[in-house]
């Protein structure tokens, strides 16, 4: 199981780590933390040294209830950071967290390698054709509504069945355009309440029947810190515990804030299954 990132074939037969770099002022955990060139480059260097295969850069906060950000502002935020990172660390495999086709096109044109779309192409009808033309790996996530209203759309009869149905439809649309390297993300925390998140995680191995790599993004999310009655700042231990569950359920990529700890989890998982 491989994906082609700027001409490099990356095997996902062994789980990989995707480090998160939020350059938004209002992300739920690290909003505003990386706002100058030095802090950004230091964090990227740390994540790469700690073992991240991918760095996921986002300039639009998608936490529940986040404010809408104009496309021009998103571009203004993200394009200089893409150039900055690749100038300093040219071998970095950059993933771009955006649901806008113009942002995707501009970032790939500046050297990024992957598009990570929380809407699976539903927020911008030009996204799938753009990804197809760019011929890059595409991460499609399950979500209902928008980040602004998604928590009003949690009325599922059978969440696993409905998430699988969603991916079935979106995969047909993507494959009709000959998009090749597709990764699916169940979308923990997106249009799902606490109980639904755990129900989805509990049955996540069934998603392997879709026969595409699975990305799990649970790092420091409210499904962890609300259960533990703590905060995102104090949710690393809980995150690590659920990362092991994600790996056991078939996750190929862990999208994380804390790369070193996630990689340790992968190493222990691999030893357990050696």
Residue pairs with C-beta under 8 A, 6 or more apart in sequence:
1 11
1 12
1 13
1 213
1 252
2 9
2 10
2 11
2 12
3 9
3 10
3 12
3 114
3 137
3 181
3 183
3 213
4 10
4 137
4 180
4 181
5 54
5 93
5 113
5 114
5 136
5 137
6 93
6 111
6 113
8 93
10 16
10 53
10 93
12 213
12 252
12 253
14 266
14 270
15 247
15 251
15 252
15 253
15 254
15 266
15 269
15 270
16 53
16 54
16 252
16 253
16 254
17 51
17 52
17 53
17 54
17 253
17 254
17 256
17 259
17 262
17 263
17 266
18 52
18 53
18 54
18 55
18 56
18 95
18 215
18 253
18 254
18 255
18 256
19 44
19 47
19 48
19 50
19 52
19 54
19 55
19 56
19 256
19 257
19 259
20 30
20 56
20 58
20 219
20 255
20 256
20 257
21 34
21 40
21 43
21 44
21 47
21 55
21 56
21 57
21 58
21 81
22 29
22 30
22 31
22 33
22 34
22 58
22 61
23 34
23 35
23 40
23 57
23 58
23 59
23 77
23 78
23 81
24 31
24 32
24 58
24 59
24 60
24 61
24 69
24 77
25 31
25 32
25 35
25 61
26 32
26 61
26 63
26 66
26 67
27 58
27 61
27 63
28 61
28 63
28 220
28 221
28 222
28 232
29 219
29 220
29 232
29 233
29 257
30 257
31 61
33 39
34 40
34 43
37 84
40 81
40 84
40 85
41 84
41 85
41 88
41 89
44 55
44 85
44 88
44 89
44 92
45 88
45 89
46 259
47 55
47 259
48 55
48 89
48 92
50 259
50 260
50 263
51 259
51 260
51 263
52 259
53 93
54 93
54 94
54 95
54 114
54 253
55 85
55 92
55 93
55 94
55 95
56 94
56 95
56 96
56 97
56 116
56 255
57 78
57 81
57 82
57 85
57 94
57 95
57 96
57 97
57 112
58 78
58 96
58 97
58 98
58 116
59 69
59 73
59 74
59 75
59 77
59 78
59 81
59 97
59 98
59 103
60 66
60 69
60 74
60 97
60 98
60 99
61 67
61 69
61 147
62 97
62 118
62 147
62 190
63 147
64 147
64 150
64 151
64 189
65 147
65 148
65 151
66 147
66 148
67 148
68 148
71 100
71 102
71 103
74 98
74 100
74 103
75 102
75 103
75 106
78 96
78 98
78 103
78 107
79 106
79 107
79 110
82 94
82 96
82 107
82 110
82 111
82 112
83 110
83 111
85 92
85 94
86 92
86 94
86 110
86 111
86 112
93 113
93 114
94 107
94 111
94 112
94 113
94 114
95 112
95 113
95 114
95 115
95 116
95 139
96 103
96 104
96 107
96 108
96 112
96 114
96 115
96 116
97 116
97 118
98 104
98 107
98 115
98 116
98 117
99 117
99 118
99 119
99 123
99 124
99 127
100 123
100 124
100 127
101 124
101 126
101 127
101 129
101 130
101 131
102 126
104 115
104 117
104 127
104 130
104 131
104 134
105 130
105 134
108 115
108 134
108 136
113 136
113 137
114 136
114 137
114 138
114 139
115 127
115 131
115 134
115 136
115 137
115 138
115 139
116 139
116 141
116 185
117 123
117 127
117 138
117 139
117 140
117 141
118 141
118 143
118 147
118 187
118 190
119 127
119 141
119 143
120 140
120 141
120 142
120 143
120 166
120 167
120 170
121 127
121 128
121 131
121 140
121 170
121 173
121 174
122 170
123 146
128 173
128 174
128 177
128 179
129 177
131 138
131 174
131 177
131 179
132 174
132 177
132 178
132 179
135 180
136 181
137 181
137 182
137 183
138 174
138 179
138 181
138 182
138 183
139 182
139 183
139 184
139 185
139 215
140 167
140 170
140 171
140 174
140 182
140 183
140 184
140 185
141 184
141 185
141 186
141 187
141 190
141 217
142 163
142 166
142 167
142 184
142 185
142 186
142 187
142 190
142 191
143 150
143 187
143 190
143 191
144 150
144 153
144 154
144 190
144 191
145 152
145 153
145 191
147 190
150 190
150 191
151 191
151 193
153 191
154 191
154 192
154 193
154 196
156 162
156 196
159 192
159 196
159 199
159 200
160 199
160 200
160 203
160 206
163 186
163 187
163 200
163 207
164 206
164 207
164 209
164 210
167 184
167 207
167 210
168 210
171 182
171 184
171 210
171 212
174 182
175 182
182 212
183 212
183 213
183 214
183 215
183 252
183 253
184 207
184 210
184 212
184 213
184 214
184 215
185 214
185 215
185 216
185 217
185 255
186 200
186 201
186 204
186 207
186 214
186 216
187 217
188 197
188 200
188 201
188 216
188 217
188 218
188 221
188 223
189 197
189 217
189 218
189 221
189 222
189 223
192 200
194 222
194 223
194 226
194 227
197 221
197 223
198 223
201 218
201 242
201 245
201 246
201 249
204 214
204 216
204 246
204 249
204 250
204 251
205 248
205 249
205 250
207 214
207 250
208 214
208 250
213 252
213 253
214 250
214 251
214 252
214 253
215 251
215 252
215 253
215 254
215 255
216 243
216 246
216 251
216 253
216 254
216 255
217 254
217 255
218 224
218 239
218 242
218 243
218 246
219 239
219 254
219 255
219 256
219 257
219 258
219 262
220 232
220 233
220 235
220 236
220 239
220 257
221 232
221 235
222 232
224 235
224 238
224 239
224 242
225 231
225 232
225 234
225 235
225 238
227 238
228 234
228 235
228 238
230 238
236 258
236 261
239 256
239 257
239 258
239 261
240 258
240 261
240 262
240 264
240 265
243 254
243 256
243 262
243 265
244 265
244 268
244 269
246 254
247 254
247 265
247 266
247 269
248 269
254 262
254 265
254 266
256 262
